[in-house]
Amino acid sequence: MGKKLTILDIAKLSGVGKSTVSRVLTNDPKVKPETRARVEQVIAEHGYVPSKSAQSMRGGSQKVVGVIISRLDSPSENRSVSSMLQVLYSQGYDVVIMESQFDRDKTRDHLDVLAKRHVDGVIVFGFTGLDMAALVPWQHRAVVIAMDSASVSSINYDNRGVIRQAIAFLQQQHRVNIAFIGVNPRDKTTGEMRLQAYLDWCEEQGKTPIYQTGELHHESAYRLVDEVLTDSTQAIVCASDTIAMGVIKRLQERQREDVMVTGVGGNELLSFLFPNVYSVDPGYRQAGEQAAKLLIQHLCGEIDECVHLTQSPATAG
């Protein structure tokens, strides 16, 4: 073969499953001697060289993964990282965590540093403006989370689905006069896609959209409430739980506890402080776990092409 062999190639040539090849590489004693001999013969004949990750699973060199998070104080990203770390640690990986602060140059610098340190792979939390070209050299050693990517594997959230789920809940509560407060549409995911889900619903229902967008911050949302609130407003859908907190504070000041509020994020603190708020969880923990598993599969040679997944919303409360 002209290309570098993978575990999948060795499995096909040996007539066994890729998991069996992995067990041979890790010296699993449960592999039958005749099966081990057949796989090892194919490996020898084709000059297969296990990846750094596969070698280290046998007790060799240290395995390290870099994780570039957007904001260290982001509750949603921290939930993803928490589940991500559980998977990576369980497979013997050490993790280097860096913060991009939504800065494309800073992200490129982080990737350069991680490359010089010869880490096995990276998981990057995406944001509008992320330089995807900087990820191309990583090829099948990278996973982008929270946005789509054509150059490397990615896991994105169902940004339209979370808003549709929130609106469906409000309709069940017989709330039909619904406003929306979101993020500037320059943000293609939390901003544009979540707003578009609301606008599509308004069009379907023959309603005039009532909405405002601003920054992903509770103070911005607080200032926008008066721009959408009318005497007939029954509910306000918020693009995030952070926005919902600012909206709730202003509604309390306006003595409009009759207005229901929904958020996106499944924030436990929000649910504790305001039990009547409905918050849709996009599946942050699940996405973090899937990102880690996907990266490991790439590093172990089990997948040799880009994979793109959409994380469905988890539970809501």
N, C-alpha and C positions, 0 to 999 in steps of 0.2 A: 504493500500500500504506500502511496506517495505521502499521505498525511500521517501525522503522529497517531499511533494506535491508542485506543481508549479501552476501558474495561469492557465496554459493549462489543468492541471488535474481537477481543480475546474470547469473550463468552460465545460469540457466534462461531468462531473458528474451532472452539473446543467442544461445541455442542452442549453447553451448560448455561445456566442462568448467570446474570451479572453478579447476583448475591453470592453465588458459589465461587466466582473468581475473587470477589472481595475477601471471602473467608480463606481462600488459599493465600492471598497476599498478607493476611493478618495471622497466618499460621494457626488457624482454628483447628483444634484436634478432632473436631467432629466430621471433618471432610474425609471421605473414604480414600484410602491410599491410591486406588486405581484412578479415581477422579483427580486427585491432586497431581498424580504423575502425568495425566493427559494435559491438564492445564499448564503445568510447568514446562512440558515439552513444547507446547504452542508458544509460550512466553519466550523460551530460549530460541526457537526457530525464527521468530519474527522480531527478535531484539526489542521486546516491549520493556520500557522503563517506567515503573510506577511513578505517579506524581509525588511531589513532596509530601502531600497530605497522606497518601496511602503508605508511604514509607514511614512516616512518623507514627502512624497507627500501630506499627510493629515495634514501637519503643525507640524510634530514631529521633530526629531533630524536632525542636519545638514547633508547634503549630500556632500561628497567630493570624487573627482576622482583624481588620480595621473597620470601625463603624463610625461614619460621619453623620452626626445628628444635627438637625437645623438649630435647635435651641435646647440647652441643657435644662431649662425651666419649663419645657413643654410637657404638660401632663399626658397628652396623647402619645407623643413620641417616647416618653419614658415608659409607658405601658408596653409599647412595642419592643423597646430595648430589653425590658425585664424578661419577657418571654423568649426573646432572641438569645439572651445570655444563658438561660437555662439549657437551651438546645446546644449552643456552642460549647459551654463548659462540660456538658455531659459527654461530648465527643472529644474532649481533651484539648480544646482550643483556648488559648489566651486571647484577650480582646483589648484593643487599643481604641478608646473612644475620643473623638475629636468633634469640635463644634464649628459648623459652617457660618452661622449667623445669616443665612440666606445670601451669602456673598460668593459669587462665582469664582472670583480670584482666590479667595481664601480656600475654597473647596479644591481648586487646582493645586494650590500649594500643599494642602493636606495629602492629596493623592500622590504628589511627587515625593513627599516625605515617606509615605507608606511604601511606595515602590522602592525607594533607596534602602528601606529596612527589610525588603524582601518578604513582606507579609504574604500569606497564602492567597488572600482574597479580601474584598471589601463589600460592605453594605452601605449604601448611601441613601439618606432621606432626601428625596427630590424636592425641588422648588422651582417656581417659574424663573427662568434665567439660568438654570443649571447648565453648564457647558458639557453637553453629552459627548463632544469630541474628546474630552479629557478622559472619558471612560473607555474609549475604543481600545487603547492598548491593553486594557485588562481583559478584554474579550470574555471568555467563559470563567472569569474569576471575580465577577462582580454581579451584584443584584441591586437594582434601584427600587426603593419602596416609596409609596404614596404618589407615584405618577407613572405614566406609560413611557417606555423607552424602546426605541427600535434597535439600538446598538448592543444592549446587554439585557439580560433577563430582568423582569420587573414585576412588581406586585402593586396594584392600585386599588383604591377604595371605590365602591359604587357611589360616587358623589351625587348622582341623580336619584339613586334608590333611597338614600337616607332621607332626602327631603320629601320624596313621595310617601315614604313610610310615616313621617311626621304629619303630613297633611291628612293621610288616611286615618290616623288616630284622631285628629281634630274633627274630621267629618263624623266619626263614630260618636263623638261627644256633641254632635249637632252644632258644631261651630263652622260657619260658612263664610263669614266676613273675616278673611285672613290676610294679614299683612306680612311682609318679609323684611328682615334686616340681615344684610350679608356683608361680604368682603368685596373690595374693589375687583371688578371683573378682569383686571390685568392678571390676577392670580387665576390660572386656567382651571384649577381643580376646586378648591374651597370657594373661590370667587365665582368664576364664570359658570361652571357646570351646576353648582347648587342653585344659583340664581335662575339659570335657564330651566331647571326642573320646576321652580315656582311659576315662572312665566308660562311654561307649557300648560301647567294645570289651570292657570287663569284663562288661557285661550280655550281650553277644553270646556270650561265651565261658563264661558261667556262673561267673565268678570274683568273689571278694570284692575290691572296690577297696582298695588300700593306698596312701594318698597323704597329702601335706601341702602346704599352700600358705603362702607368706610374701611377703617383699619381693623385688623384682627385683634381687637383690644376692648375690654369692657368699658373704658371711658369713651371710646368712639361710639359704641352702641348706645350708651347712656344719652349722648347728645342727639342721636338720631331718632329716638323714640317719638319726640314731639312732631317730627316730620311725617310720621305714618299713622299716628294715633288719632282716631276720630270717635265721635259718640257711638258709632255703630260697630267699631272694631271689637271682634270677639276673640281673636287670637293673633299672636305674632310668632311666626316661624323664624328661628335664628339659625344662621349657618354654622354656629359652633356653640359649645357650652360657655366659652369665655364671653361671647356676645350676649348670650342669654342672661348672664349675671348682671351685666350693665343694664339690660332691658328691665329686668325684675326690679332693680333698685329704683329706676325712674318711674315705673308703674306704681310702686309703693308710695312714692312721693306724690304722685298724681291721684292717689287713692282709687286706682283702677285694678283692684284685685280680681275683678270679674273677667279680666282679659287673661286667657290661658297662654302659656309660653312653652315652646318646645326648643330643644337644643340638639346639638350633634356632638357626641363624644362619650356619652355614658359616664360622665364625671361623678364619682361616688360622693364627693363633697357637695356638689350641687344637689344631688338627690337627697342627701342628708339634711341640708339646710332648707330646701324647698321641695318637700315630698310630692307636691302636686305638679311639679314640672316634669314633662315627658322628654326624656333624652334618648336619642337613638345612638347606639354604639356601632360605629362603622366596622368594628372587628379589629381594633388595634392590636390586641394581644395575639389574635390568630394570625394576623399579617406578619407580625414579628417572628413568630414561630415558623411560618411558612418560608419567610425570607431566609432564615438560618438554615433550614433543611434544604432549600433549593441551592443555596451556595455550597453546602457540603456535598451535595450530589454532583455539582459541577467540579469541585475540587478533587473528588474521588474518581472522576471520569465516567460517572454513570449517566451523565447528560452531556451531549456535545453540541447542542443547539440552543438558541435563546428560547426561553419560556416566558409567557406573559399571562399573568393571572389577575383576576378581579376578585377582591375579597368582599363577600356578601356581608351585610349588616348582621351584627350579633344580637344579643338580647337588648331590650330597651326598658327603661323604667322611669 
